[in-house]
Amino acid sequence: MFNRQTFAIRLKQLRKQNNVSMQKLAEALNLKSKAAISQFENCVNLPSLDTLVALADFFDVSIDFLLGRTDNPKSHKL
């Protein structure tokens, strides 16, 4: 089952592990501002499906990992 909190935690961890600012990530995803990333990381808002796919592609992880359905970030490469 999808857990909003897990998504927020994993997104923040991935961003920090890859040393990417909220602003840089927002720009890479063609979002209007870093506020969108902040809202995702603070469980205020959820990304659209297109943005979710873009996040998974940007960090080279599976959508299932982002959503907490698996603990294997590379499950999309099996």
C-alpha positions in Angstrom: 0.0 0.0 0.0 1.2 3.5 -0.8 2.4 5.5 2.2 2.6 9.3 1.8 5.1 9.6 4.6 7.4 7.0 3.1 7.3 8.9 -0.2 8.2 12.1 1.5 11.1 10.6 3.4 12.5 8.7 0.4 12.4 11.8 -1.8 14.2 13.9 0.8 16.8 11.2 1.4 17.4 10.7 -2.4 17.7 14.5 -2.9 20.2 14.9 0.0 22.2 11.7 -0.9 22.6 13.1 -4.4 23.4 16.6 -3.1 20.6 18.2 -5.1 18.9 21.4 -3.9 15.2 21.7 -4.0 15.6 24.5 -6.5 17.8 22.4 -8.8 15.4 19.5 -8.6 12.4 21.7 -9.3 14.3 23.1 -12.4 15.2 19.6 -13.6 11.6 18.5 -13.4 10.2 21.8 -15.0 8.3 22.6 -11.9 7.5 26.3 -11.1 9.4 26.6 -7.9 11.2 24.7 -5.1 8.0 25.1 -3.1 6.6 22.1 -5.0 9.5 19.9 -3.8 9.1 21.2 -0.3 5.4 20.3 -0.4 6.2 16.8 -1.6 8.8 16.3 1.2 6.5 17.7 3.9 3.4 15.6 2.9 1.5 18.7 1.9 1.0 17.7 -1.7 1.6 14.7 -4.0 3.2 14.8 -7.4 1.3 14.1 -10.6 1.9 10.8 -12.3 4.2 12.6 -14.8 6.2 14.2 -12.0 6.4 10.9 -10.2 7.9 9.2 -13.3 10.3 12.2 -13.8 11.5 11.8 -10.1 12.1 8.1 -10.6 14.0 8.7 -13.8 16.0 11.6 -12.3 17.2 9.5 -9.3 17.3 6.2 -11.3 15.0 4.4 -8.9 11.7 2.6 -9.3 8.4 4.2 -8.7 7.6 1.3 -6.4 10.6 2.3 -4.3 9.5 6.0 -4.1 6.0 4.9 -3.1 7.3 2.4 -0.4 6.0 -0.7 -2.2 9.6 -2.1 -2.2 12.8 -1.4 -0.4 14.9 -2.1 -3.5 15.5 1.2 -5.3 16.7 -0.7 -8.4 13.7 -3.1 -8.7 13.0 -1.5 -12.1 16.2 -3.0 -13.4 15.5 -6.7 -12.5 
